[in-house]
Amino acid sequence: MTDLGHLRYFLGMEIEQDLSAGRVSIRQTKFAKDILEKFGMEKSNPVKTPQDPGLKLTKAMCEGGCSTKRPWPKYRIATLSGA
């Protein structure tokens, strides 16, 4: 068995370990950037959409104006087909 050092990247996730603080951070930044590049959206502007952390969502809040379908069918099809 060989010691390869600290884990840095695993299954599309970036792992950062701070042993002195006893903290492990996991990010999917590269995965998100790859998806944006795949669909030509890497130059899109980020947007903040704040939401009350205590908000409980219900179907009644969505009646008449919301769609229950997930966005971007093109993304789902391309991702599932491996395109």
FIBA-764062 format. One record per atom (N, C-alpha, C, CB): residue number from 1; z, x, y; residue in three letters. Coordinates in nm, 3 decimals. Each point is the difference from the previous one (the first is absolute). Glycine has a CB too. Layout:
// FIBA-764062
NUM_Z_X_Y_ala $
...
This chain:
// FIBA-764062
1_0.000_0.085_-0.117_met $
1_0.000_-0.085_0.117_met $
1_0.000_0.090_0.124_met $
1_0.123_-0.187_-0.125_met $
2_-0.197_0.147_0.225_thr $
2_-0.012_0.077_0.123_thr $
2_0.057_-0.079_0.117_thr $
2_-0.204_0.117_-0.090_thr $
3_0.280_-0.050_0.173_asp $
3_0.053_-0.064_0.121_asp $
3_-0.107_0.010_0.109_asp $
3_0.241_0.057_-0.062_asp $
4_-0.293_-0.171_0.103_leu $
4_-0.105_-0.003_0.102_leu $
4_0.056_-0.021_0.140_leu $
4_-0.154_-0.090_-0.172_leu $
5_0.285_0.094_0.188_gly $
5_0.061_-0.018_0.131_gly $
5_0.022_-0.147_0.031_gly $
5_-0.109_0.209_0.077_gly $
6_0.132_-0.237_0.049_his $
6_0.026_-0.138_0.043_his $
6_-0.127_-0.084_-0.008_his $
6_0.183_0.082_0.151_his $
7_-0.166_-0.207_-0.190_leu $
7_-0.109_-0.095_-0.007_leu $
7_-0.049_-0.030_0.142_leu $
7_0.093_-0.100_-0.214_leu $
8_-0.225_0.108_0.236_arg $
8_-0.054_-0.026_0.134_arg $
8_-0.097_-0.118_0.000_arg $
8_0.027_0.243_0.053_arg $
9_-0.097_-0.265_-0.162_tyr $
9_-0.100_-0.106_-0.005_tyr $
9_-0.004_-0.055_-0.142_tyr $
9_-0.137_0.107_0.187_tyr $
10_0.147_-0.240_-0.203_phe $
10_0.002_-0.059_-0.133_phe $
10_-0.055_-0.142_0.006_phe $
10_0.199_0.141_-0.064_phe $
11_-0.302_-0.168_-0.015_leu $
11_-0.061_-0.133_-0.010_leu $
11_-0.031_-0.062_0.136_leu $
11_0.123_-0.031_-0.213_leu $
12_-0.182_0.109_0.301_gly $
12_-0.040_-0.050_0.131_gly $
12_0.111_-0.009_0.102_gly $
12_-0.171_-0.124_-0.117_gly $
13_0.289_0.173_0.082_met $
13_0.113_-0.003_0.092_met $
13_0.040_0.141_0.040_met $
13_0.080_-0.216_-0.103_met $
14_-0.050_0.234_0.231_glu $
14_0.049_0.128_0.048_glu $
14_0.153_-0.002_-0.007_glu $
14_-0.203_0.032_0.154_glu $
15_0.260_0.069_-0.216_ile $
15_0.144_0.008_-0.019_ile $
15_0.055_0.115_0.083_ile $
15_-0.018_-0.097_-0.233_ile $
16_0.118_0.070_0.315_glu $
16_0.065_0.105_0.079_glu $
16_0.149_-0.002_-0.034_glu $
16_-0.173_-0.019_0.188_glu $
17_0.224_0.133_-0.232_gln $
17_0.141_0.009_-0.039_gln $
17_0.075_0.089_0.098_gln $
17_-0.062_-0.034_-0.242_gln $
18_0.169_-0.017_0.296_asp $
18_0.090_0.077_0.087_asp $
18_0.133_0.011_-0.074_asp $
18_-0.116_-0.078_0.218_asp $
19_0.130_0.185_-0.295_leu $
19_0.118_0.015_-0.085_leu $
19_0.128_0.017_0.080_leu $
19_-0.145_0.100_-0.172_leu $
20_0.136_-0.034_0.288_ser $
20_0.121_0.021_0.080_ser $
20_0.056_-0.132_0.054_ser $
20_-0.086_0.227_0.063_ser $
21_-0.002_-0.322_-0.032_ala $
21_0.044_-0.130_0.050_ala $
21_0.012_-0.103_-0.114_ala $
21_-0.109_0.051_0.220_ala $
22_0.066_-0.013_-0.341_gly $
22_0.005_-0.093_-0.113_gly $
22_-0.094_-0.117_0.018_gly $
22_0.234_0.066_-0.037_gly $
23_-0.354_-0.038_0.089_arg $
23_-0.094_-0.106_0.035_arg $
23_-0.136_0.025_-0.067_arg $
23_0.120_-0.036_0.220_arg $
24_-0.183_-0.072_-0.265_val $
24_-0.135_0.006_-0.055_val $
24_-0.083_-0.104_0.076_val $
24_0.081_0.077_-0.232_val $
25_-0.195_-0.034_0.286_ser $
25_-0.090_-0.092_0.071_ser $
25_-0.128_-0.015_-0.080_ser $
25_0.098_0.066_0.225_ser $
26_-0.146_-0.189_-0.237_ile $
26_-0.124_-0.027_-0.071_ile $
26_-0.095_-0.070_0.096_ile $
26_0.120_-0.016_-0.225_ile $
27_-0.242_0.069_0.237_arg $
27_-0.101_-0.058_0.089_arg $
27_-0.132_-0.018_-0.076_arg $
27_0.111_0.108_0.202_arg $
28_-0.194_-0.198_-0.154_gln $
28_-0.134_-0.018_-0.055_gln $
28_-0.104_0.020_0.109_gln $
28_0.090_-0.161_-0.173_gln $
29_-0.064_0.254_0.263_thr $
29_-0.089_0.024_0.113_thr $
29_-0.140_0.039_-0.045_thr $
29_0.197_0.070_0.134_thr $
30_-0.208_0.023_-0.227_lys $
30_-0.130_0.046_-0.047_lys $
30_-0.078_-0.115_-0.064_lys $
30_0.093_0.231_-0.036_lys $
31_-0.025_-0.312_-0.044_phe $
31_-0.064_-0.115_-0.064_phe $
31_-0.056_-0.096_0.105_phe $
31_0.156_0.024_-0.197_phe $
32_-0.075_-0.053_0.299_ala $
32_-0.044_-0.091_0.107_ala $
32_-0.119_0.059_0.076_ala $
32_0.235_-0.087_0.021_ala $
33_-0.229_0.217_0.009_lys $
33_-0.111_0.065_0.071_lys $
33_-0.127_-0.001_-0.084_lys $
33_0.164_0.144_0.121_lys $
34_-0.150_-0.122_-0.252_asp $
34_-0.117_-0.003_-0.089_asp $
34_-0.066_-0.137_-0.001_asp $
34_0.108_0.176_-0.141_asp $
35_-0.027_-0.283_0.141_ile $
35_-0.056_-0.136_0.004_ile $
35_-0.073_-0.024_0.131_ile $
35_0.184_-0.081_-0.151_ile $
36_-0.124_0.123_0.263_leu $
36_-0.065_-0.016_0.130_leu $
36_-0.132_0.075_0.004_leu $
36_0.225_-0.026_0.109_leu $
37_-0.229_0.148_-0.161_glu $
37_-0.124_0.077_-0.003_glu $
37_-0.103_-0.066_-0.089_glu $
37_0.130_0.209_0.041_glu $
38_-0.087_-0.260_-0.155_lys $
38_-0.090_-0.063_-0.096_lys $
38_-0.076_-0.117_0.062_lys $
38_0.155_0.069_-0.185_lys $
39_-0.091_-0.142_0.276_phe $
39_-0.062_-0.116_0.062_phe $
39_-0.041_0.025_0.144_phe $
39_0.134_-0.142_-0.151_phe $
40_-0.139_0.270_0.193_gly $
40_-0.048_0.034_0.133_gly $
40_0.091_-0.047_0.113_gly $
40_-0.226_-0.009_-0.092_gly $
41_0.354_0.004_0.067_met $
41_0.094_-0.050_0.101_met $
41_0.097_0.107_0.048_met $
41_-0.020_-0.225_-0.103_met $
42_-0.010_0.353_0.075_glu $
42_0.094_0.107_0.035_glu $
42_0.021_0.016_0.150_glu $
42_-0.069_0.115_-0.207_glu $
43_-0.021_-0.167_0.289_lys $
43_0.015_0.010_0.145_lys $
43_0.060_-0.127_0.061_lys $
43_-0.195_0.157_0.004_lys $
44_0.241_-0.247_-0.088_ser $
44_0.062_-0.124_0.049_ser $
44_0.131_0.033_0.073_ser $
44_-0.104_-0.131_-0.189_ser $
45_0.137_0.049_0.286_asn $
45_0.123_0.021_0.077_asn $
45_0.119_-0.066_-0.070_asn $
45_-0.134_0.010_0.212_asn $
46_0.247_0.061_-0.221_pro $
46_0.118_-0.062_-0.059_pro $
46_0.057_-0.108_0.091_pro $
46_0.051_0.215_-0.120_pro $
47_0.020_-0.308_0.061_val $
47_0.058_-0.109_0.077_val $
47_0.140_-0.027_-0.056_val $
47_-0.229_-0.101_0.049_val $
48_0.323_0.076_0.038_lys $
48_0.135_-0.034_-0.045_lys $
48_0.013_-0.151_-0.004_lys $
48_0.095_0.215_0.097_lys $
49_-0.042_-0.265_-0.205_thr $
49_0.022_-0.143_-0.015_thr $
49_0.146_-0.020_-0.035_thr $
49_-0.240_-0.042_-0.073_thr $
50_0.326_0.035_0.173_pro $
50_0.143_-0.014_-0.030_pro $
50_0.033_-0.136_-0.060_pro $
50_0.050_0.157_0.187_pro $
51_0.048_-0.157_-0.275_gln $
51_0.044_-0.124_-0.062_gln $
51_0.152_0.004_-0.011_gln $
51_-0.218_-0.024_-0.130_gln $
52_0.279_-0.088_0.153_asp $
52_0.145_-0.010_-0.012_asp $
52_0.041_0.033_-0.143_asp $
52_0.009_-0.174_0.184_asp $
53_0.077_0.276_-0.205_pro $
53_0.037_0.039_-0.135_pro $
53_0.074_-0.108_-0.080_pro $
53_0.010_0.230_0.085_pro $
54_0.051_-0.324_-0.018_gly $
54_0.074_-0.105_-0.071_gly $
54_-0.081_-0.126_-0.025_gly $
54_0.204_0.090_0.103_gly $
55_-0.331_-0.090_-0.065_leu $
55_-0.085_-0.119_-0.011_leu $
55_-0.027_-0.036_-0.146_leu $
55_-0.105_0.058_0.218_leu $
56_0.128_-0.182_-0.255_lys $
56_-0.030_-0.050_-0.134_lys $
56_-0.128_-0.081_0.008_lys $
56_0.247_-0.007_-0.065_lys $
57_-0.350_0.051_-0.005_leu $
57_-0.129_-0.068_0.003_leu $
57_-0.005_-0.111_-0.104_leu $
57_-0.109_0.211_0.081_leu $
58_0.049_-0.324_-0.042_thr $
58_-0.015_-0.113_-0.093_thr $
58_-0.142_-0.054_0.011_thr $
58_0.246_-0.057_0.018_thr $
59_-0.288_-0.020_-0.117_lys $
59_-0.132_-0.062_0.005_lys $
59_-0.009_-0.099_0.115_lys $
59_-0.022_0.028_-0.248_lys $
60_0.132_-0.095_0.280_ala $
60_0.001_-0.100_0.107_ala $
60_-0.036_0.063_0.135_ala $
60_0.172_-0.130_-0.127_ala $
61_-0.139_0.257_0.147_met $
61_-0.031_0.069_0.125_met $
61_-0.151_0.021_0.015_met $
61_0.224_0.114_-0.007_met $
62_-0.296_-0.125_-0.101_cys $
62_-0.141_0.034_-0.002_cys $
62_-0.091_-0.121_-0.007_cys $
62_0.063_0.213_-0.108_cys $
63_-0.010_-0.331_0.100_glu $
63_-0.082_-0.119_-0.019_glu $
63_-0.102_-0.018_0.111_glu $
63_0.190_-0.104_-0.118_glu $
64_-0.314_0.081_0.077_gly $
64_-0.106_-0.031_0.095_gly $
64_-0.069_0.119_0.063_gly $
64_0.123_-0.201_0.042_gly $
65_-0.058_0.315_-0.029_gly $
65_-0.064_0.108_0.072_gly $
65_-0.017_0.130_-0.075_gly $
65_0.091_-0.103_0.195_gly $
66_-0.033_0.114_-0.312_cys $
66_-0.006_0.126_-0.073_cys $
66_-0.086_-0.013_-0.124_cys $
66_0.227_0.059_0.086_cys $
67_-0.282_0.051_-0.127_ser $
67_-0.075_0.005_-0.124_ser $
67_0.087_0.069_-0.104_ser $
67_-0.223_0.005_0.123_ser $
68_0.223_-0.057_-0.244_thr $
68_0.078_0.064_-0.105_thr $
68_-0.081_0.108_-0.071_thr $
68_0.129_-0.211_-0.029_thr $
69_-0.255_0.226_0.067_lys $
69_-0.083_0.103_-0.062_lys $
69_0.031_0.135_0.062_lys $
69_-0.181_-0.169_-0.047_lys $
70_0.168_0.272_-0.034_arg $
70_0.022_0.135_0.051_arg $
70_-0.123_0.045_0.077_arg $
70_0.154_0.053_-0.192_arg $
71_-0.135_0.032_0.293_pro $
71_-0.113_0.045_0.080_pro $
71_-0.087_0.100_-0.075_pro $
71_0.136_-0.038_0.204_pro $
72_-0.249_0.062_-0.150_trp $
72_-0.092_0.104_-0.042_trp $
72_-0.043_-0.008_-0.145_trp $
72_0.104_0.141_0.169_trp $
73_-0.174_-0.247_-0.208_pro $
73_-0.048_-0.006_-0.139_pro $
73_-0.090_0.120_-0.032_pro $
73_0.014_-0.251_0.007_pro $
74_-0.086_0.301_0.094_lys $
74_-0.085_0.117_-0.021_lys $
74_0.084_0.119_-0.046_lys $
74_-0.162_-0.083_0.175_lys $
75_0.280_0.100_-0.116_tyr $
75_0.090_0.109_-0.038_tyr $
75_0.047_-0.016_-0.144_tyr $
75_0.073_0.022_0.240_tyr $
76_-0.031_-0.144_-0.275_arg $
76_0.051_-0.022_-0.136_arg $
76_-0.108_0.027_-0.103_arg $
76_0.160_-0.170_0.088_arg $
77_-0.281_0.119_-0.064_ile $
77_-0.109_0.019_-0.096_ile $
77_-0.036_0.147_-0.012_ile $
77_-0.088_-0.229_0.054_ile $
78_0.077_0.297_0.059_ala $
78_-0.036_0.142_-0.003_ala $
78_0.108_0.083_-0.067_ala $
78_-0.132_-0.031_0.209_ala $
79_0.258_-0.002_-0.184_thr $
79_0.109_0.076_-0.060_thr $
79_0.006_-0.023_-0.150_thr $
79_0.127_-0.016_0.216_thr $
80_-0.141_-0.109_-0.259_leu $
80_0.005_-0.030_-0.142_leu $
80_-0.118_0.058_-0.076_leu $
80_0.123_-0.207_0.054_leu $
81_-0.240_0.211_0.010_ser $
81_-0.119_0.052_-0.068_ser $
81_-0.007_0.152_0.007_ser $
81_-0.118_-0.212_0.054_ser $
82_0.205_0.273_0.027_gly $
82_-0.001_0.146_0.012_gly $
82_-0.111_0.051_0.090_gly $
82_0.099_0.012_-0.226_gly $
83_-0.154_-0.099_0.309_ala $
83_-0.110_0.040_0.090_ala $
83_0.049_0.089_0.110_ala $
83_-0.117_-0.211_-0.049_ala $
